[in-house]
């Protein structure tokens, strides 16, 4: 003989979060990643491009390889840098890390 057990309706099961709230959370995470990672990197890249465009002969620079020198000639895609009295090297513009000392050649105006 088989017993049949009647099932009664249990408590109402709450549904999970709506798909729209999940999209909002994902969008907020992407926006946060943009402001924490991408925006500062783009700002730094623009500052580097501005610094490279302002370099001229006589500026003392340091390369990414740690070589200090003075720019003697500016070409389209590279700089000629004097690293000692008789040694000059050509360095790609992307390999100049920073300016150690700006030349004062262009600032000869008297006030």
C-alpha positions as CSV (number, residue, x, y, z in Angstrom):
1,X,0.0,0.0,0.0
2,X,1.3,3.4,-1.0
3,X,1.0,6.4,1.3
4,X,0.4,9.8,-0.3
5,X,1.5,12.8,1.6
6,X,-0.1,16.1,0.7
7,X,2.2,18.9,0.4
8,X,1.2,22.3,1.7
9,X,2.4,25.5,0.2
10,X,5.5,26.7,2.1
11,X,6.5,30.3,2.8
12,X,7.0,32.5,-0.2
13,X,10.5,32.4,-1.6
14,X,12.0,35.8,-2.1
15,X,13.4,36.4,-5.6
16,X,17.0,37.4,-6.1
17,X,18.1,40.9,-7.1
18,X,16.7,42.3,-10.3
19,X,18.9,42.2,-13.4
20,X,18.8,46.0,-13.5
21,X,20.5,46.4,-10.1
22,X,23.2,44.0,-11.3
23,X,23.8,46.1,-14.3
24,X,24.0,49.3,-12.2
25,X,26.6,47.6,-9.9
26,X,28.6,46.5,-12.9
27,X,28.5,50.0,-14.4
28,X,29.6,51.6,-11.1
29,X,32.6,49.1,-11.0
30,X,33.6,50.0,-14.5
31,X,33.4,53.7,-13.8
32,X,35.5,53.2,-10.7
33,X,38.1,51.3,-12.6
34,X,38.3,54.1,-15.2
35,X,38.8,56.8,-12.6
36,X,41.3,54.8,-10.6
37,X,43.4,53.3,-13.5
38,X,42.8,54.8,-16.9
39,X,42.4,58.5,-16.2
40,X,45.6,59.0,-14.2
41,X,47.6,57.0,-16.8
42,X,46.2,59.3,-19.7
43,X,47.1,62.4,-17.6
44,X,50.6,61.2,-17.1
45,X,51.0,60.4,-20.8
46,X,49.8,63.9,-21.8
47,X,52.3,65.5,-19.3
48,X,55.1,63.4,-20.8
49,X,54.2,64.4,-24.3
50,X,54.1,68.0,-23.3
51,X,57.6,67.7,-21.6
52,X,59.1,66.1,-24.7
53,X,57.7,68.8,-27.0
54,X,59.2,71.5,-24.8
55,X,62.7,70.0,-24.8
56,X,65.4,72.0,-26.7
57,X,69.1,72.2,-27.1
58,X,71.0,72.8,-23.9
59,X,68.5,71.0,-21.6
60,X,69.9,68.4,-19.3
61,X,67.9,65.1,-19.4
62,X,68.0,61.6,-18.0
63,X,67.1,58.6,-20.2
64,X,65.1,55.5,-19.1
65,X,68.5,53.7,-19.0
66,X,69.8,56.1,-16.4
67,X,72.1,58.1,-18.7
68,X,72.5,61.8,-17.9
69,X,73.4,64.2,-20.7
70,X,72.8,67.5,-22.4
71,X,70.7,67.8,-25.6
72,X,72.8,69.2,-28.4
73,X,70.4,68.6,-31.3
74,X,66.7,67.9,-31.7
75,X,65.5,65.8,-34.6
76,X,62.0,64.7,-35.6
77,X,62.1,61.4,-33.8
78,X,65.2,61.5,-31.6
79,X,67.6,63.7,-29.6
80,X,71.4,63.9,-29.9
81,X,72.7,63.9,-26.4
82,X,76.2,64.8,-25.2
83,X,77.2,62.5,-22.3
84,X,80.8,63.6,-22.1
85,X,83.1,66.0,-23.8
86,X,83.7,63.8,-26.8
87,X,80.8,61.4,-26.7
88,X,77.4,62.0,-28.3
89,X,74.6,59.5,-28.6
90,X,71.2,59.5,-30.4
91,X,68.3,58.6,-28.3
92,X,64.7,58.1,-29.3
93,X,62.3,60.7,-27.9
94,X,60.4,58.0,-26.1
95,X,63.5,57.0,-24.1
96,X,63.9,60.4,-22.4
97,X,62.5,60.0,-18.9
98,X,62.7,63.5,-17.5
99,X,64.4,66.9,-17.4
100,X,67.1,67.4,-14.9
101,X,67.7,71.1,-15.7
102,X,66.2,73.4,-18.3
103,X,68.5,75.5,-20.3
104,X,68.2,79.3,-19.7
105,X,69.0,80.2,-23.3
106,X,65.4,81.1,-24.2
107,X,64.8,83.2,-21.1
108,X,67.1,86.2,-21.9
109,X,64.3,88.8,-21.7
110,X,64.9,91.7,-19.3
111,X,62.0,93.1,-17.3
